[in-house]
């Protein structure tokens, strides 16, 4: 995985169109109202708008008798306003009229109870708010007197029909500043939230001396084959846990979010060998029916509706269609095949549409890393491929909550002593062998710039980025404390770079690497979180060929004796010896990652 894919060139960087961050909210539900002789309701409708699109958050409050089902209705004031995709209700639009019917799990709404639902919409010209709402055909006026004749007069203490109840904000009020109720769609699912701790990884971490210092950190669960969906963990087996096992455990832990890696495309990892998958390049139907559909069924279970489910979608996939097909250095037949038959674009689109249909699910699509996509020739074309996939197989850009970079890679988060804007004796450091005309030299600057390019390509301005920092710390005794000598651009960059790999193209079980920043929400502009998606201690690939039943191949880049190829400048691989197959526990690597952690472990 994470083979270096480079198309070098000295062309100038493309101009990036900036966009301000947006709260892209949608709301999950609590119970709501049904038809009744005394249906009475109050509705609060708020939006977050951007050019051509918006997210609407709707809170329905039942101020009448208890209801067992409900249908909300309203009319868009402008004929160009359209419903795109909604959650926590069954949404439909006819002309300008919009209806939302309760789901099976949220149809009951007691007197005084409220529920929150939401949708993404589009507009042109203007985006005025609806002025009237109905529940089960009865106009909501915010009072305790229904608009249809009541069976009896309201009590004298009731407020007049024109007055909303004191606890219910008027429709024009801004969203509350208090924490959103469980299940509510939020802009940043990591903010003020507790992550799920995978007990299987925790036990492995604690099997290594000192591992208890990090064993309670939230890491992602990789679903890298069909069998991993169900797992084998039960009362008669100590085998691996399945998705439901992890979801149930997350509820037991009272976690706010859980992270899964969706990773099983047909012809997976088309430019490398260590992480090949079980599905052949022409098995897109199996990917949909035997892999994505069962995952969607589990994640869509109402039992988990208050748990934020974060999916990292298909690591090391879509950028291959730009950099590793025919005509590119290192282009492969497999990458040509999955580009031609649409397996990657259609597969990712299908996954986004199915999983993004749930209001508590957040999809982050993998977007490579700066050492792969930082050149002009790769940067914008990859953003365009991501947009193509996000609008394929029934998906829309609104099924994408954001993107992730550096997944399972080693690129330094921030290079403090070797900036691409530096010059040495009148020469730009971009001429150095290490940077090689790349527009970026660390992951955070790349992620922030790539986010802007994705917005320019048509993604909502509220998208956020994640950066996998599980193995990019590069601490220990060899970490530089200043820039290198100014005798040449190579001396300057090599002497000051904190990323100590032999070559930026090296990706497998790198010697000298360390754990990076611990998971942290909203650490920088445009960044939703630093995350540990690749669990430290899980191998990138075997250092020699090892027969296995998981479909994992052998890539020479994982062999410490390998002298390299064109992709890594014919350099040594820099891989650790005695590594097991991809995904298997590698205790020696875990110990080294702890030793070289930056910030250091206490």
N, C-alpha and C positions, 0 to 999 in steps of 0.2 A: 504494500500500500504506500501511497504518497511518493511514488517515483517522481523524480524531478522532470517536469515537462517544460522545456525552454525553447522559445524562439527569440533569439537575441536580436538587437538592432539598436542603432543610435538615434532613432527618430524621437522627436520631441513628444512629451506627454500630451495626451488629449486634454482639452479644457473640460473641467468638470462643472456641471451645473449644480449649485448648492440648493439645498432645500431645508427648511426648518423642521425640527422634530414635531411630531404630532401624537397626541394621545389617541391611539386607535382602539377604541373600546367597543366591546359588545357585551351583552349581559346574559348570564345564565339565569334560570328561574328558580324561584321558590313557588309555593302554591298560588292559584288565582281563582277567578269567579266563574260561575255557571248560571244558566238561565234559572230565574227564580222570580216569584211574584214581587219580591222586594230587592231586585238587583240595584245596587247603588255603588258607584265607583269614582275613583279619582285617578287621573293619569298624569304623570310627569314625563315629558319628552325633551331630551337634550341631545345635541349633536356635536360632533367634532368634524369640521369641514376642511377640505382641501380642494384645490382646483379640479373640478369635475367629479369629485367623490366625497363621501361622508360616511361616518358611522353614527347610527342613532341608538341611544340607550333609552329604554322605556320602562318605567316602573308603574305597575298597576296596583292600586290599593283598593281592596274591597271594604266599603263602609256600609254594606247592607248585610243581608242574611248569607249564611254559608253557601258556597257553591261547589258543585262536584265537577264541573267542566266550564270552559269559557271560550269565547271567540271575541277577539279585539278587532275593531274596524275603524278605519280612518281614510281620509281622502287627501292625496297630495294636492297642494294648491296649484302646482305648475305641471303642465303636461309633459315636461321633459325630465321630471323626477322619476327614477326607476328603482325598484327593489332589485338588488343583485344577489344577495345571499344572507339568510338569517339564521338565528340559533334559538334554542329553547322553545320553539313553537314551529308549527307547520305553516309556512308563509306562502302567500300567493298574491298576485296583482292582476286586476282586470281594468284596463283603462287607467284611470287615476286612483281607483279604489284598491285599498290594501287590506287584507285580512290575515290574522294570525290566530290559529287554533292551538289549544294546549296540547302538549305531548301526553302520552299515557301516564308518565310518572309525575306530572305536575298539574293535573287537572283539578285537584281539590284545593279550595281556598276558603279558609274560615273567615268569619266576620272579624274585621280589623287586620287581617293578614295582607301581605303584599308580595308581589313577584316582579322579577326583572327579566326582560327579554331584550333582544337587540337585532340589528341587521346592518349590513353594509349596502349603500346605495350609490347611485350616480346622478349627476345633474348637469345642466348647461344653462347659462343665463343667470339663474338665481336659485337659491335653495331655501325657500320659505318653509316654516314649520306648519304642520297641520293645525287647524284651529278647533277641531271637534273630534271626539273619540267616543266610540260605543263599546260596551261589553254586552254580548248576547242581545244586540239590537237596542239596548237602552243607553241613551246619551249620558256620559259621565259629566256630572257637574260639580264634583268635589264635595257635595253636601250629604246630609243624611236623609234628604227627601228625594225619592226617586222621581224621574220625569214621567214614568207611567203611574197610573193611579195606585196608591198604596192600599193595603188591606185595612189599615187603620192610620190615624193621624200620628205624626211624629211627636215624641215627647216634647214638652215645653222647653226643656233645656237644650234642645238641638239647635245648632247654629243655623242661620238663614241659608236658603238654597244657594245664594250667590257667594257664600263664604267657604273657602276650603277649610278642612279641619286643620287646627294649629300644627299638627305633627307632619302634615303633608305639604311639601313645597309646591308652589305653582309651576305650571309647565315650563315657564321661562327661567326657572331657577337653575344655577349651575350645578353640576354634580356635587354630591356631598364630599367634604374633605376627610371624613372619617374613613377607616379602612373599609373596602368593599366587602359585601357579604360573601361567604364561601360560594364558589362556582361562578362568580362574576368575571367576565372577560376583562382583563386588565392590559394596560399598555406594556408593562414589563413584568412577566410572570415571576421573575426572580426577586423583585424588590420587596423587602420586608417579609421574606418567605423562607420557610424551613425546608431544606431538601431531603429527599429520601436517601437513606444509607443502605446500600446493598449488603445484606448480611453475608452473602457468599464472598464478596470482595473483602469485606471487613475481616472475616476469619483468615483469609489468605494473608492480608496485610499484617495481622497480629501474629502470624506464624514466623515472621522475620523480626529479629531483635530491633526494638525501637519503632516498630510499625504502628504501635498504639498511638503514636503522636499524630497520625494522619488517618487512622482507620475509621473515624467517624465523619469523614468528609463525603459529601454526596458525589457519586460518580454515576455515569450512564450505564444502562443495561443494554448490551448489544444483542439484537435479534438478527443473527447472521445466517439463519437457515430456517426452513419450515419447522423442523423438529423443536427449535428453540421457543416456538410460540407456546406449545403445551408444556415443554420440559418433562421431567420425570420425577419431580419432587412430590412425594406423598408419604403416607404413614408407613408404607412398606419399602421406601426407597430413600436413599440419600443423594439421589441424582440432582441435576441442575433444576433450579426453579423455572417455571414458565411465567408468561406475562401475568396471568391472574394471580399467581403466587406473589409476584412482586407488588401488584396493585393492592392486594389484601394486606400485605405487610406494610405498605405505605400508609394505609388507613390505620393500621395498628399503631404505627409510629406517630400518628397525627401529623404527618408530613404535609406541607402545602403543595409541593410539586415532586414529580418523578420524571426522570429523563430516559428515553429509549433511543437507540440508534436503529433506524430502519435500513437494513443493509443486505439486500439479496437480489439485486437486479439481474436479469438475464445477461449472461456474458460479463459478469461483474469483474471490476478491476481489469479492464481490457488491455491496459498497457503494462501490467506487471503479472507476477506469478504467485507471490506469497499468499495473496488473499483472494484467489479465484473462488467463485461460489459454486453452488450445486446446480444452478439452472443454466441450460445452454442458451445461446444467443437467440434462438427462435422460440423460446418458451415463455413469451410474454403472457399468454393466457393462464399458464400455471402461476406466474407471479401474481396475477390479479386474483384468481379464484382460490389458490391454496396458501397464499402468503398475505397479501394486503387485506382481503376480505375477512379472514379470521381475526387479524389484528384489529380491524375496525370494529368487529362485533364485540370484542373484549373492551376496547377503549370507549366504545359507545354505551356500555352498560350503565344504566342510571345509578347503580350503586356507587360509581366513582365520579359522579357529576360535580362534586365539590372539590375534587383533586385536580390540580393543574397537571396535565399530561403534556410533556415537552418532547417532541420528536425531532431528532436530527436525521434529515432525509438523505440517504444514499451518498455516503462518503466516497470521494474520488471517482465521480461518475461523469457528470455533464462536461466539465472542462476538457476531458479527454477528446470530446468531439471537435474541439478547436485545435488542440495541440498534438494529438497522437494518432491522427488519421494520415492517409497517404499524402505525400508532399511535405510532411513535417519530419524533422530528425527523429528517428525512433518510432515512426508511425507503424501501427500493427494491423494485421488483417482483421483481428477481432474488433478493434475500434472502428474500422471501416464497416464491418458487418452491422454493429449495433447502431451506427449512425444511419446506414442505409435502410434498415428495417424499422427504425424508430423505437427500438427497445428501451433506450434510456429516456428519451424525451417523453414518450407515451407512458412508460412505466412510472416515472417521477410524477407526471401530471395526474395519473390515476391515483397514486398514493396521496398526493396533496388533496385531491377532490374528496376521496373517501374519508381520510382522517381529519381533514379540515372542516368537515360538516358538523363537527361537535364543538359546542361553545367552550368547552374546557380544555380543548386540544390546541397546542401551539406548535406549528411547523416551522423549523429552521432548516433551510436547504444548504447543503455543503457548497462552499465557494472556494475551495482550494486554499492557497496560501501565497504570500508575496513572492517566494522563490519559484513559483510556478507561473503565476499570472501577472506579475508586476511589470512585464514589458508591454509597450504600447500595442504590439501585434496580438497580444493575448487578452488584454484588459477589457476593452469594449466588446470584442466578439464573444467573450465568455458571458458577460452580462446579458448579451442578446440571446444566447442559448438558454440561460436561466429563465429569461422572460418567455421564450418559446415553450419551455417545459411547464412553466407556471400557468400557461393558458391552453394546455393540451388535455385531452381525455376528460373534458368536463370541468377542469380546474379553472380558477381565475386568480389574479394576483392577490385577491383578498383571502385566499387559502394559505398564503405565505405570511407568517408573522415576522420572519427575518431570515438571516443567513448566518452561517458559522464559518470561520476560517481557522486554519492550522490544526484541523482535527487529526489527532494521532501524529502530529508532526513536531518538529523541534525548533522552528523559527523563533528567534528571540522576540519577546513582546516589545521591548524598546531597546534600541541601540543608543546608549547615552554618549558614546565617544566617536561614532562613525556615522555621520549624517550624510545623506546623498547631496545635500547642499554645500558640503565642505569642499575646499580646494587646497591643493598642496603645490606650491611653487607654480601657481597659475594653471594647474591641471585639475579638472573636476575628479572627485574620487569615484564617480561613476565609471571611469576608465579602468578602475582596479579589477584584477582578476575575480575577486570575491563578488563585487557588485555587478560587474559585467554589463553596464549600461541599463540595469534595472532602474525603474523610477522610485523604488522603495528599498529600504534596507532593514525594516523591522515590520512586525505584524500589525501593530496598532495603527500606524500611519496608513498602511495598506487597507486595513479593514474600514477605516473611516472614509478614505477616498473611494473605495469600491462601493460603499453604501451610497454615496452621492451619485455614482454612475448608475447604480441600479434604480434609484429614483428617477434619474434622467431617462432611463429606458422604459419607465411606466409603472414601476412599483410605487405603492403609497409612501408618502413622505414619513409616515410613522414607523416604518420598518426599523428593527434594531439588529445589531450585530452581536454575535458571541465569538469569543476567542478561546480556543482550547489551550490552557496554560499548564496542563498536567505534567509536561516534560520539557518545558522551554526555559527553565530557570538559569541554567549554566552558571551555578555558583562554585564554591570550593576554592582551593588555593590557586587555580589557574585563571580565575576571573580577573580581567583587566580592571585597573582603577583609573586609567587615563587613556588619552589617545596615543597611538603609536608614534614613532619618530617621523619627522617630516622630510626624510631623505627621498621618499618616493610615495606615490599613491598606494602602492601595495604594502609598503612598510607601515604607512599610517593606518590603513584599514585593518590589516592583519594584526597589528599590535594593539588595536583598541577595540576590536569587535568582541562582544561577550559570547556570541555564538561560536563555539570552538570546534565545530565540525571541520573535517578536512576539506569538504566541498559542500556548497549549499544544496547540491543535488543528492546528498546522502540522506537516507530516510529510515534505515532499518536498525533498530536496537543500538542507537549511537552511544559509543563509549564516551564517558565524561559528562553526559547530560545529567540534569538535575530537575527535580520538581520545581515548577514555577509558582506564580502567584496563586494563593489559595482562592477558591471560588468567591466571587465578590460581585454584588449587584451594582449596576450603574457606575462603573469605575471611571468612565471617560465619556466625552460627547459622542453620541450615536452608538455607544456600546451598551447593550443590555446587561451583559455579565461576562466576567471571566469564569470559565467552567472547566471541570475535569471530565471530559467526555471519554477520552482514552484512559481507562483505569491504569494507573502506574503499576508496573509489574506484569502486565499482560504483553506477551511477545508480539513483535511485528512480523515475525517469520522465522523459520528454522535456519540455523547456520549450516546445515547440511540437509540433504534430502531425507525425509522421514516419511515412510508410508503411513497413510491415515485414511479414515473413512469420512472425513469432513470436506473433502475436495480441495484441501489446501496444497498448493504447489510449492516448489522450491525456487527461490529467486537468488541469483548469485550476489545481489546487493546485500544479502543477509549473511554472506560468507566473509569472515574477517580476513581471509587470504586473497580475496578477489581484488584485482588491480584495476577494475573499473571499465568504463566505456565512454562513448562520446557524450552521453548525457551528464556525466559527472567529471568531465575533463580528464578521463583516464586516470582518476585518482583512486587510492585505496578506499574501500567501502566504509571503514570506520566502525564496523559492526562488532558487537560483543560476541565472544565465542560461546559455544555450547547452548545455543538458544533453542527452545522448542518451537513447535508450529505456531502459526499466527493465532493469537487469542489465548494460548496456554500460559499457565503461570510460570514466571521466570524470576525466581527469588533473587538471583544474583543481580539482575537488573534493578529490581526494586530497592535492594540495599544501596546500590550505587546512586540511584535517583535521590534517595534520602541524604546520602553524604554530600551530594552536590546541589542540594536544594537552595534556591534563592527566591525570596528571602529565606535565610537559614531556618531550619527547624529548631525549636527550643527544647 
